[in-house]
């Protein structure tokens, strides 16, 4: 069996189809386009419109997390590649899930609109309901491409979809489409991405209902589902509280500070995990000891870099908001200074999750999320009572820190033989 070569710092100058260079280029292009769209539309439309869109996307995130099958991760991590029939079963399951989520969101649109003070803007939730349907219709060959680490191919699809999303969203916002422009852009991007998975990726699954053949994935995927459900509470709890109690304008300010911190810190690590998860999985299958050494090097370098960047961002937070978003967004600066710490820990967690799932220890991430839930439930009530919205931010950060500590412990003490 041929060894899988994975030097810790072989990114520079490498443009092979499986090189991490493509993940970094994808990250730069996709997150750059997302940043341009989000920040430009935020400046044009203001906090209330951003908050209204956030409510619609929040509903999608909740529905998708509660119904996460974990099949994508199971296909990537599995010992053997899936057969065409198994891919058909994966596609059938994910398509059915997408249809059900979309119908549920449309049915609940009036209730969500009234609960989150959207003033009858049902169109936002209805547009958002198209997203899980389009994602479900995509070809599961996308996960095979990830498994085989064909990152050049993935980068091409993702960048093309993001470009369409950005271009359509900005054009519609400029011509007065309002908050709907954000969601229409997302729908256009997801439509292109789903089409490209069928047009450019193989093996193509049979386009018919197939319900058998994925039973062996369930043991792994159940931990992914459990992690998604717990992370739903962890990732959306603060947004639900702010949106429900304070309305779209305050949610817009909170969401913008969170999104900007995520763009500058966590997104790079989350994107890099697309490379790390299948790469660690492949390397672990060949040499668990080598994979263990490599993760330690990655963690040290990433931790040092994050610490320096967080310090810089906290220092320049106010002029950064003033320059990029304008004076209307300056009340979000205190939250941003807290959330950059939050997102830095999240970036570290993304790397840890990629490794733990790659070595088959998905349950460790679920345990970490459970720890975070306990910390959040204990710390959030007094934090909100004494410090309001900033208390929620600090409580989320504390929970993330505890979760990261647990996953780091499991990573460093895992058996490699």
C-alpha positions as CSV (number, residue, x, y, z in Angstrom):
1,X,0.0,0.0,0.0
2,X,1.4,3.3,-1.0
3,X,2.1,5.8,1.8
4,X,0.1,9.0,2.0
5,X,2.6,11.8,2.2
6,X,1.4,14.7,4.4
7,X,4.2,17.1,5.4
8,X,3.0,19.6,7.9
9,X,3.9,22.7,5.9
10,X,3.8,21.6,2.2
11,X,1.1,24.1,1.2
12,X,3.3,26.8,-0.4
13,X,3.9,26.2,-4.1
14,X,1.8,23.1,-4.3
15,X,-1.0,23.2,-6.9
16,X,-1.8,19.5,-7.2
17,X,-5.5,18.6,-7.3
18,X,-5.4,17.5,-3.6
19,X,-3.2,20.3,-2.3
20,X,-4.3,22.5,0.6
21,X,-3.5,25.4,-1.6
22,X,-6.9,25.1,-3.3
23,X,-8.6,25.1,0.1
24,X,-6.8,28.3,1.0
25,X,-7.6,29.9,-2.4
26,X,-11.2,28.8,-2.0
27,X,-11.3,30.3,1.4
28,X,-9.9,33.6,0.2
29,X,-12.3,33.9,-2.8
30,X,-15.5,32.6,-1.1
31,X,-15.1,34.4,2.2
32,X,-14.0,37.5,0.3
33,X,-17.1,37.5,-1.8
34,X,-19.3,36.8,1.3
35,X,-17.6,39.7,3.1
36,X,-18.2,42.1,0.2
37,X,-21.8,41.1,-0.1
38,X,-22.6,41.1,3.6
39,X,-20.8,44.3,4.5
40,X,-22.0,46.2,1.4
41,X,-25.6,45.2,1.9
42,X,-25.3,45.9,5.6
43,X,-24.1,49.4,4.9
44,X,-26.9,50.0,2.3
45,X,-29.8,48.5,4.3
46,X,-28.9,49.0,8.0
47,X,-29.3,46.8,11.1
48,X,-33.1,46.2,10.9
49,X,-32.9,44.6,7.4
50,X,-29.8,42.5,8.4
51,X,-31.7,41.4,11.4
52,X,-34.8,40.4,9.4
53,X,-32.6,38.3,7.1
54,X,-30.9,36.7,10.1
55,X,-34.3,35.5,11.4
56,X,-35.1,33.8,8.2
57,X,-31.6,32.1,8.0
58,X,-31.9,31.3,11.7
59,X,-35.1,29.3,11.0
60,X,-33.3,27.4,8.2
61,X,-30.3,26.6,10.5
62,X,-32.5,25.3,13.3
63,X,-34.5,23.0,10.9
64,X,-31.3,21.7,9.2
65,X,-29.6,21.0,12.5
66,X,-32.6,19.1,14.0
67,X,-32.7,16.9,10.9
68,X,-29.0,16.4,10.2
69,X,-28.4,12.9,9.0
70,X,-24.6,12.9,9.3
71,X,-24.4,11.0,6.0
72,X,-22.0,13.4,4.3
73,X,-19.4,13.0,7.1
74,X,-20.0,9.2,7.2
75,X,-19.3,8.9,3.5
76,X,-16.0,10.9,3.8
77,X,-14.8,9.0,6.9
78,X,-15.8,5.5,5.9
79,X,-13.2,2.8,5.4
80,X,-14.5,2.0,1.8
81,X,-15.9,4.3,-0.8
82,X,-19.7,4.1,-1.4
83,X,-21.1,2.2,-4.3
84,X,-23.4,3.9,-6.8
85,X,-26.4,2.2,-5.2
86,X,-25.4,3.6,-1.8
87,X,-25.0,7.0,-3.2
88,X,-28.5,6.7,-4.5
89,X,-29.7,6.0,-1.0
90,X,-27.8,8.9,0.3
91,X,-29.4,11.2,-2.3
92,X,-32.9,9.9,-1.7
93,X,-32.5,10.5,2.1
94,X,-31.1,14.0,1.7
95,X,-33.6,15.0,-0.9
96,X,-36.5,13.8,1.2
97,X,-35.0,15.8,4.1
98,X,-34.7,18.9,2.1
99,X,-38.3,18.7,0.9
100,X,-39.7,18.2,4.4
101,X,-37.7,21.1,5.8
102,X,-38.8,23.4,3.1
103,X,-42.5,22.5,3.6
104,X,-42.2,22.9,7.3
105,X,-40.6,26.4,7.0
106,X,-43.3,27.6,4.6
107,X,-46.0,26.3,7.0
108,X,-44.4,28.0,10.0
109,X,-43.6,31.3,8.2
110,X,-46.6,33.3,9.7
111,X,-45.7,32.1,13.3
112,X,-42.1,32.9,12.9
113,X,-42.9,36.3,11.4
114,X,-45.0,37.3,14.4
115,X,-42.7,35.8,17.1
116,X,-39.6,37.7,15.7
117,X,-41.3,41.0,14.9
118,X,-40.8,40.8,11.1
119,X,-44.0,42.8,10.5
120,X,-45.5,40.4,8.0
121,X,-42.3,39.9,5.9
122,X,-43.3,36.3,5.0
123,X,-41.4,36.4,1.7
124,X,-38.1,36.3,3.6
125,X,-38.8,33.0,5.3
126,X,-40.4,31.6,2.1
127,X,-37.3,32.5,0.1
128,X,-35.1,30.9,2.8
129,X,-37.2,27.7,2.6
130,X,-35.8,27.1,-0.9
131,X,-32.2,26.7,0.5
132,X,-32.6,23.3,2.2
133,X,-34.5,22.0,-0.9
134,X,-31.7,23.0,-3.2
135,X,-29.0,21.5,-1.0
136,X,-30.9,18.3,-0.7
137,X,-31.2,18.0,-4.5
138,X,-27.4,18.3,-5.0
139,X,-25.5,15.2,-6.0
140,X,-23.8,13.2,-3.2
141,X,-20.9,12.8,-5.5
142,X,-19.8,16.0,-3.9
143,X,-18.9,14.0,-0.8
144,X,-17.0,11.5,-2.8
145,X,-14.9,14.3,-4.3
146,X,-14.2,15.5,-0.7
147,X,-13.3,12.0,0.4
148,X,-10.9,11.7,-2.5
149,X,-9.5,15.1,-1.6
150,X,-10.0,16.7,-5.0
151,X,-9.9,20.2,-3.6
152,X,-9.3,21.9,-6.9
153,X,-12.6,20.7,-8.2
154,X,-14.4,21.7,-5.0
155,X,-12.9,25.1,-5.1
156,X,-14.1,25.7,-8.6
157,X,-17.7,24.8,-7.7
158,X,-17.7,26.8,-4.5
159,X,-16.2,30.0,-5.9
160,X,-18.5,30.0,-8.9
161,X,-21.6,29.6,-6.6
162,X,-20.3,32.4,-4.3
163,X,-19.7,34.7,-7.2
164,X,-23.3,34.3,-8.4
165,X,-24.6,34.8,-4.9
166,X,-22.6,38.0,-4.4
167,X,-23.3,39.5,-7.8
168,X,-27.1,38.8,-7.7
169,X,-27.4,40.0,-4.1
170,X,-25.6,43.2,-4.6
171,X,-27.3,44.0,-7.9
172,X,-30.8,43.5,-6.3
173,X,-29.9,45.5,-3.2
174,X,-28.6,48.4,-5.4
175,X,-31.8,48.4,-7.4
176,X,-34.0,48.5,-4.3
177,X,-35.0,44.9,-3.6
178,X,-34.3,45.4,0.1
179,X,-33.7,42.5,2.5
180,X,-34.9,40.0,-0.1
181,X,-31.8,40.6,-2.2
182,X,-29.7,38.7,0.3
183,X,-31.9,35.6,0.1
184,X,-32.4,35.7,-3.7
185,X,-28.6,35.8,-4.1
186,X,-28.2,32.7,-1.8
187,X,-30.9,30.9,-3.8
188,X,-29.1,31.7,-7.1
189,X,-25.8,30.5,-5.7
190,X,-27.2,27.2,-4.3
191,X,-29.0,26.6,-7.5
192,X,-25.7,26.8,-9.5
193,X,-23.8,24.7,-6.9
194,X,-26.4,21.9,-7.0
195,X,-26.4,22.0,-10.8
196,X,-22.6,21.8,-11.0
197,X,-22.5,18.8,-8.6
198,X,-24.5,16.9,-11.2
199,X,-22.8,18.2,-14.3
200,X,-19.2,17.9,-13.2
201,X,-18.9,15.2,-10.5
202,X,-18.9,11.5,-10.6
203,X,-20.1,8.8,-9.8
204,X,-23.6,10.1,-10.4
205,X,-26.2,8.3,-8.3
206,X,-29.3,6.8,-9.9
207,X,-32.2,9.4,-9.9
208,X,-34.8,7.2,-8.3
209,X,-35.9,6.5,-4.8
210,X,-33.5,4.1,-3.1
211,X,-33.9,3.6,0.7
212,X,-31.5,0.7,1.4
213,X,-27.7,0.4,1.5
214,X,-26.6,3.0,4.1
215,X,-27.2,1.1,7.3
216,X,-23.5,0.8,8.0
217,X,-23.2,4.6,8.1
218,X,-25.7,5.0,10.9
219,X,-23.3,4.1,13.7
220,X,-21.0,7.0,12.8
221,X,-23.7,9.4,11.6
222,X,-25.8,9.2,14.8
223,X,-22.9,11.0,16.6
224,X,-22.9,13.7,13.9
225,X,-26.7,14.2,14.4
226,X,-26.3,14.4,18.1
227,X,-23.6,16.9,17.8
228,X,-25.7,19.0,15.4
229,X,-28.6,19.0,17.7
230,X,-26.5,20.2,20.7
231,X,-24.7,22.7,18.5
232,X,-28.1,24.1,17.5
233,X,-28.6,25.2,21.1
234,X,-25.1,26.5,21.4
235,X,-24.8,28.4,18.1
236,X,-28.4,29.8,17.9
237,X,-29.3,30.3,21.6
238,X,-27.9,33.9,21.7
239,X,-29.5,34.9,18.4
240,X,-32.9,33.5,19.4
241,X,-32.8,35.4,22.7
242,X,-31.7,38.7,21.1
243,X,-34.2,38.4,18.2
244,X,-37.1,37.4,20.4
245,X,-36.6,40.0,23.1
246,X,-35.1,42.9,21.3
247,X,-36.3,42.7,17.7
248,X,-34.6,42.8,14.2
249,X,-32.6,46.0,14.7
250,X,-30.8,44.8,17.8
251,X,-30.4,41.3,16.3
252,X,-28.8,43.0,13.2
253,X,-26.2,44.7,15.3
254,X,-25.4,41.6,17.3
255,X,-25.3,39.5,14.1
256,X,-23.1,41.9,12.3
257,X,-20.5,42.0,15.1
258,X,-20.6,38.2,15.2
259,X,-20.4,37.8,11.5
260,X,-17.5,40.2,11.1
261,X,-15.6,38.4,13.9
262,X,-16.3,35.1,12.2
263,X,-15.1,36.3,8.8
264,X,-11.9,37.5,10.3
265,X,-11.2,34.5,12.5
266,X,-13.3,31.4,12.4
267,X,-14.1,31.1,8.7
268,X,-10.5,30.4,7.7
269,X,-10.3,27.5,10.1
270,X,-13.8,26.2,9.1
271,X,-12.8,26.2,5.5
272,X,-9.4,24.6,6.3
273,X,-11.3,21.8,8.0
274,X,-12.6,20.8,4.6
275,X,-9.0,19.9,3.8
276,X,-8.1,18.6,7.3
277,X,-11.0,16.2,7.8
278,X,-10.5,13.9,4.7
279,X,-6.7,14.4,4.9
280,X,-6.5,13.3,8.6
281,X,-9.0,10.5,7.8
282,X,-6.8,9.2,5.0
283,X,-3.6,9.6,7.0
284,X,-5.0,8.0,10.1
285,X,-6.0,4.9,8.0
286,X,-2.4,4.5,7.0
287,X,-0.5,5.7,10.1
288,X,-2.3,6.8,13.3
289,X,1.0,7.8,15.0
290,X,1.9,10.2,12.2
291,X,-1.6,11.8,12.2
292,X,-1.2,12.4,16.0
293,X,2.1,14.2,15.5
294,X,0.8,16.4,12.7
295,X,-2.3,17.6,14.7
296,X,0.0,18.8,17.5
297,X,2.0,20.9,15.1
298,X,-1.1,22.4,13.5
299,X,-2.6,23.2,16.9
300,X,0.5,25.0,18.2
301,X,0.9,27.2,15.1
302,X,-2.8,28.0,14.9
303,X,-3.0,28.9,18.6
304,X,-0.1,31.3,18.4
305,X,-1.5,33.0,15.3
306,X,-5.0,33.4,16.7
307,X,-3.7,35.0,19.9
308,X,-1.8,37.6,18.0
309,X,-4.7,38.4,15.7
310,X,-7.3,38.6,18.5
311,X,-5.1,41.2,20.2
312,X,-4.8,43.3,17.0
313,X,-8.6,43.2,16.3
314,X,-9.6,44.3,19.8
315,X,-7.3,47.3,19.4
316,X,-8.6,48.5,16.1
317,X,-12.3,47.5,16.6
318,X,-13.8,51.0,16.6
319,X,-12.0,52.5,13.6
320,X,-12.7,49.2,11.8
321,X,-16.4,49.4,12.2
322,X,-16.5,53.1,11.4
323,X,-14.5,52.6,8.2
324,X,-16.3,49.5,6.9
325,X,-19.9,50.0,8.1
326,X,-20.4,53.6,9.2
327,X,-21.5,55.3,12.4
328,X,-24.8,53.4,12.6
329,X,-23.0,50.2,13.5
330,X,-20.7,51.6,16.3
331,X,-22.9,50.3,19.1
332,X,-21.8,46.8,18.1
333,X,-18.1,47.5,18.8
334,X,-18.2,46.2,22.5
335,X,-19.8,43.0,21.3
336,X,-17.3,42.6,18.6
337,X,-14.4,42.8,21.1
338,X,-15.9,39.9,23.0
339,X,-16.9,37.9,20.0
340,X,-13.4,37.9,18.5
341,X,-12.3,35.8,21.5
342,X,-15.3,33.6,20.9
343,X,-14.5,33.1,17.3
344,X,-10.8,32.4,17.9
345,X,-11.8,29.6,20.2
346,X,-14.2,28.4,17.6
347,X,-11.4,28.4,15.0
348,X,-9.4,26.1,17.3
349,X,-12.4,23.9,17.8
350,X,-12.9,23.5,14.0
351,X,-9.5,21.9,13.7
352,X,-10.0,19.7,16.7
353,X,-13.4,18.5,15.4
354,X,-11.8,17.7,12.0
355,X,-9.2,15.5,13.7
356,X,-11.5,13.8,16.2
357,X,-14.0,12.9,13.5
358,X,-11.3,11.8,11.1
359,X,-10.0,9.3,13.7
360,X,-13.5,8.0,14.4
361,X,-13.9,9.7,17.8
362,X,-17.0,11.7,16.8
363,X,-18.5,11.1,20.2
364,X,-15.8,13.2,21.8
365,X,-17.2,16.3,20.0
366,X,-20.7,15.4,21.3
367,X,-19.3,15.2,24.8
368,X,-17.6,18.6,24.3
369,X,-20.9,20.1,23.1
370,X,-22.7,18.7,26.2
371,X,-20.1,20.3,28.4
372,X,-20.7,23.6,26.6
373,X,-24.5,23.3,27.1
374,X,-24.0,22.8,30.9
375,X,-21.7,25.8,31.2
376,X,-24.1,27.9,29.1
377,X,-27.1,27.0,31.2
378,X,-25.3,27.7,34.4
379,X,-23.6,30.9,33.4
380,X,-26.1,32.6,31.0
381,X,-28.8,33.6,33.5
382,X,-26.6,35.5,35.9
383,X,-24.5,36.9,33.0
384,X,-27.6,38.2,31.2
385,X,-29.0,39.6,34.5
386,X,-25.9,41.7,35.3
387,X,-24.5,42.5,31.8
388,X,-27.4,42.1,29.3
389,X,-26.4,41.3,25.7
390,X,-22.7,41.4,26.5
391,X,-23.3,38.8,29.2
392,X,-24.7,36.4,26.6
393,X,-21.5,36.9,24.6
394,X,-19.3,36.2,27.6
395,X,-21.3,33.2,28.5
396,X,-21.0,31.7,25.0
397,X,-17.2,32.4,25.1
398,X,-16.8,30.6,28.4
399,X,-18.7,27.6,27.1
400,X,-16.6,27.4,24.0
401,X,-13.4,27.5,26.1
402,X,-14.5,24.6,28.2
403,X,-15.5,22.6,25.1
404,X,-12.2,23.3,23.5
405,X,-10.3,22.2,26.6
406,X,-12.1,18.8,26.6
407,X,-11.5,18.2,22.9
408,X,-7.8,19.2,23.3
409,X,-7.5,16.7,26.2
410,X,-9.1,13.9,24.1
411,X,-6.8,14.8,21.1
412,X,-3.6,14.7,23.1
413,X,-4.4,11.6,25.1
414,X,-5.9,9.5,22.3
415,X,-4.4,6.1,21.7
416,X,-2.5,5.8,18.4
417,X,-2.1,2.1,18.2
